[in-house]
Each structure stands twice: as C-alpha cells, then as structure tokens.
C-alpha cells in the first residue's frame, strides 16, 4: 500500500556474503624451508541484518534498493592469518516489519522492538586453512577448504502497523474523525469513501498521564478478504492490534448485519483475528434520541461491550476511553 511517503511492502533481491577460502600455504624459513602448513582460515561472509528503529514508520527508505548485497569474506593467507570478515549490511526497519521468502512465503524474521537485531541472511562460513588438516600421518596437507556460499533469493519486507487499538469499519464510518478528535493526528477527512488509503496513528491521552496508541485503518468493504477494495493490504495491519474497535454509524440500515459483515471479512482473511478483544462504538449517535439508542443497542451482540459516541459533538468519548483502557489492561 503506497500513498505519498507511506510504503508498507517492498520486494528486494538479497545475497549474503560468500565465505573466504582457506589458504594452502607452507611456512618456509631461512633455516627450515619445510616448516609445515600454516595456511590461515578464510573470513566469514557478511550477514544481512534487520534492526528495529522506532523512529521509522515506513519502508520508503528501502523502496529503491532493488539489490542488497553483503560483502564476501577475504581469503586466508600464510602464517595462519585469518581473512577479514565481509562487512555486514544492516537494514533499519520500522517496528512491526515482517520478512518473508517470496517463493515459500515462510516468515524468516519479525521486528517488534526498538534496537532489536536479527540476522536475516547469514554469510557463508570461511574455509579452513591447510594447517587444520595436519596429522602425524599427513604432515604436509596440500588442500584447504573453499568458502561457503552465501544465501540469496527474492525477499519480501512487509510492514504491519503496531497499535494498541485498531479502528475497523466501512468507509465513511467516522474513523478518521474519531482519531482526529481523540489524538493529535490529522488524517484526511472528507465526505467520500476511501478517504483513508494508508494507516494513520495517534496517541490517545488518558488519566494520570497514561496513554495508548490508536490506528485509523482504511475502510473494509464486503469482499475485502478476496482482495476487493484495498483487500489484503489493509487487513494485514489489523493483525498487530490488541483491541479492535468496530465503528458502526448510527445511520446504518442494519447495525447487526454491518457488524457481521465486518466480522466475516476478518474471519475469512485470518481466523485468528477472532481471538482478539472486540468493542463496538456507534458513531454519529447525535442523530439518535433515547428511544432509537435502545433500539440500536438491541440489535448489537449482547456479549460485546458497546458505547454511543459522536466525534463531532464530542459525546461519549470519555466513556469510550475508559472502555478501551479497561480492555487493553484486562488479561
């Protein structure tokens, strides 16, 4: 998903360094021209390392690096000198980045903490010099190990937004308006569908100088799990949220059906999402009187906590914060 400076998916060719070859060398001194093998080991090839950086929020800085190549290790030499290790390549990535192999789809690394370092592709080991192969029977081995090849292949780096609370709802449900009122974030707000094309994050201040992170995610449409609308590129961002807040507009034709459609899309994409904590906020509730609120509440699932809010009128926001904080801190 890409708009402006937000890039959350890149494809790149990676190759770690090849190990240096071991040296086949024999020591020769003035008084001992056959002093024996003294070939040194080859140096290790460079690793490709992922490092978490909390100051980054996008993969934009890697967008145009099509080839990431680590340095090869240097060959060993005489006098038992080990070759220099190949220089490692350190890729700084935002928290929530997942690295996977393009062919197998296997997740190879996952960065969740600031400063966390993981070796993504290991460099090849350096070969042993001939001095390692000397035995009482064979005191002049005329062979050494070659360096081990590095690893290579097309890889995928994928960013999944890290937030405590994710806002889930159809386009124009009021998610961006709610985020702008509850945080200092300023997402684009307009009266048309898919105003939000990339995730927006904001910090919600709470009592006693506490806070939590909320993400305004692009709207779901029916069929998103099959790739319609923004499809998978949106749904993957939900996987990192501890609590999902379903925003259902008060003027929705069928509130229960709206919730069930949203839930079905999540289940079809990843059934494990159903194990997260769910809350419901009925937005635009300034349109409802008390009798209509009771009617809407009767349509909602009885086992999921709900609250009526109006971001424009700033009604029910403190109750919403209390409900979110309780859910985040409930075992």
C-alpha positions in Angstrom: 0.0 0.0 0.0 1.6 3.2 -1.1 0.5 6.8 -1.0 2.9 9.8 -0.7 5.7 8.7 1.6 4.0 5.7 3.1 5.4 2.4 1.8 4.5 -0.8 3.7 5.5 -3.5 1.1 8.7 -4.0 -0.8 10.3 -6.8 -2.9 14.1 -7.0 -2.9 16.8 -9.3 -4.0 19.2 -10.2 -1.2 22.5 -12.0 -1.1 24.7 -12.6 1.9 28.5 -12.7 1.5 30.4 -15.8 0.5 33.0 -17.0 2.9 36.6 -16.6 2.1 38.7 -19.6 1.0 41.2 -21.2 3.4 44.8 -20.9 2.5 47.0 -23.7 1.4 50.4 -22.4 2.4 53.6 -23.8 3.8 56.0 -22.0 6.1 59.5 -21.5 4.8 62.2 -20.0 6.9 65.8 -19.5 6.4 66.9 -22.5 8.4 63.8 -24.6 7.9 62.4 -24.5 4.3 59.8 -27.2 5.2 58.4 -25.8 8.5 55.0 -27.2 7.8 51.5 -25.9 6.8 50.5 -22.5 8.1 47.5 -21.7 5.8 45.0 -19.4 7.6 41.2 -19.6 7.5 39.0 -17.6 5.2 36.9 -14.8 6.7 33.1 -15.2 7.2 30.9 -13.6 4.5 28.8 -10.6 5.6 25.4 -11.1 7.1 22.2 -9.2 6.2 20.8 -7.9 9.4 17.4 -6.4 10.3 17.4 -3.7 13.0 14.3 -2.2 14.6 14.1 1.6 14.6 11.1 3.2 16.4 11.7 6.5 14.6 10.8 4.9 11.3 7.1 4.4 10.2 7.5 3.3 6.6 9.7 1.3 4.3 10.2 4.2 2.0 14.0 4.4 2.6 14.3 0.9 1.1 11.9 1.5 -1.8 14.6 1.9 -4.4 17.2 -0.6 -3.1 16.5 -3.4 -5.5 19.6 -5.4 -4.6 21.0 -5.8 -1.1 24.4 -7.5 -1.3 26.7 -8.2 1.6 30.5 -8.3 1.2 32.3 -11.5 0.7 34.9 -12.7 3.2 38.6 -12.4 2.4 40.7 -15.5 1.7 43.1 -16.7 4.4 46.8 -16.3 4.0 50.1 -17.7 5.2 51.4 -17.5 8.8 48.0 -18.7 10.0 46.4 -15.3 9.1 42.6 -15.4 9.0 41.0 -13.4 6.3 38.9 -10.4 7.1 35.2 -10.9 7.6 32.9 -9.4 5.0 31.1 -6.3 6.1 27.5 -6.8 7.3 24.6 -5.0 5.8 22.3 -3.6 8.5 18.8 -2.7 7.3 16.9 -0.4 9.7 13.2 -1.1 9.6 10.1 0.2 11.4 8.6 -1.8 14.3 6.1 -4.4 13.0 8.1 -5.4 10.0 7.9 -9.0 8.8 10.5 -10.5 6.4 9.5 -13.5 4.3 10.7 -15.5 1.4 8.9 -14.7 -1.8 8.9 -18.3 -3.1 7.9 -20.3 0.1 6.0 -17.4 1.8 7.8 -18.5 5.1 8.3 -15.8 7.7 12.1 -15.6 8.3 12.3 -12.6 10.7 10.0 -10.3 12.6 11.0 -7.0 14.2 8.9 -5.8 17.2 11.2 -3.8 19.4 13.4 -0.7 19.1 17.0 -1.7 18.7 16.2 -5.4 18.1 18.7 -7.0 15.7 18.1 -10.3 13.8 20.4 -11.9 11.3 18.1 -12.3 8.3 20.6 -14.0 5.8 23.7 -15.4 7.3 27.0 -15.0 5.5 28.9 -18.1 4.4 31.5 -19.6 6.7 35.1 -19.2 5.8 37.0 -22.3 4.7 39.7 -23.8 6.9 43.3 -23.4 6.0 45.6 -26.4 5.4 47.1 -26.1 8.9 43.9 -27.6 10.3 44.4 -30.9 8.4 47.9 -31.7 9.6 48.1 -35.1 11.2 51.0 -37.3 12.3 50.4 -39.4 9.1 49.9 -36.4 6.8 52.2 -33.6 7.9 52.0 -31.7 4.6 48.3 -31.5 3.5 48.1 -29.8 0.2 44.5 -28.9 0.4 42.2 -26.3 2.2 38.5 -25.7 2.3 36.7 -23.3 0.0 34.5 -20.7 1.5 30.8 -21.5 2.0 28.4 -19.8 -0.4 26.1 -17.1 0.9 22.3 -17.2 0.8 20.4 -15.4 -1.9 16.9 -15.0 -3.2 14.0 -12.6 -3.7 12.6 -11.5 -0.4 9.5 -9.5 0.9 9.5 -6.9 3.6 6.1 -6.2 4.9 5.0 -3.6 7.5 2.1 -4.4 9.8 1.2 -1.3 11.8 1.8 -1.7 15.6 -1.0 -0.1 17.6 -2.9 -0.9 20.8 -6.3 -0.2 19.2 -7.3 -0.6 15.6 -10.4 1.1 14.2 -12.4 -1.2 12.0 -15.4 -0.2 9.9 -16.8 0.6 6.4 -15.6 3.6 4.5 -17.1 6.8 5.9 -17.9 5.3 9.3 -16.2 8.2 11.0 -12.9 6.5 11.9 -10.7 9.4 10.8 -12.9 12.0 12.5 -12.7 10.0 15.8 -8.9 9.7 15.5 -8.5 13.5 14.9 -10.7 14.3 18.0 -9.1 11.8 20.4 -5.4 12.4 19.3 -3.2 15.0 17.8 -3.2 13.1 14.5 -4.6 14.9 11.5 -5.8 12.3 9.0 -7.5 13.4 5.8 -11.3 13.8 6.3 -13.8 14.1 3.5 -17.4 13.0 2.7 -16.5 10.3 0.3 -15.4 6.6 0.5 -11.7 5.6 0.9 -10.5 9.0 2.1 -8.0 6.9 4.2 -5.7 5.0 2.0 -2.9 4.4 4.4 -2.9 3.7 8.2 -2.8 6.8 10.5 -1.5 6.5 14.1 -2.3 8.7 17.0 -1.6 8.7 20.8 -4.7 8.9 23.0 -4.1 10.7 26.3 -5.7 9.1 29.3 -5.9 9.8 33.0 -2.8 10.2 35.2 -0.6 10.9 32.2 -1.2 7.5 30.7 -1.8 6.9 27.0 -2.3 4.3 24.3 -1.9 4.1 20.6 -4.8 4.1 18.2 -4.7 3.3 14.4 -7.2 4.6 11.8 -7.1 1.9 9.2 -8.5 2.0 5.6 -12.2 1.0 5.4 -13.3 -2.6 4.8 -15.8 -3.4 2.1 -17.6 -6.7 1.6 -15.3 -9.0 -0.2 -12.1 -7.4 1.2 -10.8 -10.9 2.2 -10.8 -11.8 -1.5 -8.9 -8.7 -2.4 -11.7 -6.3 -3.2 -11.2 -2.6 -2.4 -7.9 -2.3 -0.5 -8.1 -6.0 0.3 -5.2 -7.8 2.0 -3.0 -4.7 2.1 -5.4 -3.2 4.6 -6.3 -6.4 6.5 -2.8 -7.3 7.5 -2.5 -4.1 9.6 -5.2 -5.4 11.9 -3.1 -8.4 12.9 -0.9 -6.3 15.3 -3.7 -4.6 17.2 -4.6 -5.9 20.7 -8.1 -4.4 20.6 -10.3 -3.9 17.6 -12.9 -1.1 17.9 -15.7 -1.6 15.4 -17.2 1.7 14.3 -20.8 1.3 13.2 -22.6 4.5 12.1 -25.9 5.3 13.7 -27.5 5.8 10.3 -26.6 2.3 9.1 -29.6 0.4 7.8 -28.9 -2.8 9.8 -26.4 -2.4 12.7 -26.2 -6.1 13.4 -25.7 -7.0 9.7 -23.0 -4.3 9.4 -21.1 -5.9 12.3 -21.5 -9.4 11.0 -20.1 -8.4 7.5 -17.0 -6.8 9.1 -16.5 -9.9 11.3 -16.9 -12.3 8.4 -14.2 -10.4 6.4 -11.8 -10.7 9.3 -12.5 -14.4 9.7 -12.0 -15.2 6.0 -8.7 -13.3 6.0 -7.3 -14.8 9.2 -9.5 -16.8 11.7 -7.0 -16.0 14.5 -8.3 -12.4 14.4 -11.5 -13.6 16.1 -9.5 -14.2 19.3 -8.8 -10.5 19.7 -10.8 -8.3 22.0 -13.7 -6.6 20.3 -15.5 -3.4 21.2 -18.3 -1.6 19.4 -18.7 2.2 19.1 -21.9 3.5 17.4 -20.7 6.7 15.7 -22.7 9.7 14.7 -25.0 8.9 17.7 -26.0 12.6 18.0 -28.6 11.6 15.3 -30.3 9.3 17.8 -32.8 10.0 20.6 -33.0 7.8 23.6 -35.7 5.5 22.1 -33.6 4.9 19.0 -30.5 4.2 21.1 -32.3 1.5 22.9 -33.5 0.0 19.5 -29.9 0.1 18.1 -28.5 -1.4 21.3 -30.9 -4.3 21.0 -29.5 -5.1 17.5 -25.9 -5.3 18.7 -24.3 -8.6 20.0 -25.0 -8.8 23.8 -21.6 -10.2 24.6 -19.6 -7.3 23.1 -19.3 -4.0 25.1 -20.6 -1.0 23.2 -20.8 2.7 23.6 -22.6 5.5 21.7 -20.4 8.3 20.6 -20.3 11.5 18.5 -16.9 12.6 17.5 -18.2 15.9 16.0 -20.2 16.7 19.2 -17.5 15.1 21.4 -20.1 13.0 23.2 -19.3 9.7 24.9 -15.5 10.0 24.2 -14.5 9.7 27.9 -16.7 6.6 28.3 -15.0 5.2 25.1 -11.5 5.8 26.5 -12.5 4.1 29.8 -13.8 1.1 27.8 -10.7 0.9 25.7 -8.3 1.2 28.6 -10.1 -1.5 30.6 -10.0 -3.8 27.5 -6.3 -3.2 27.0 -5.4 -4.0 30.6 -7.8 -6.9 31.0 -5.9 -10.3 31.0 
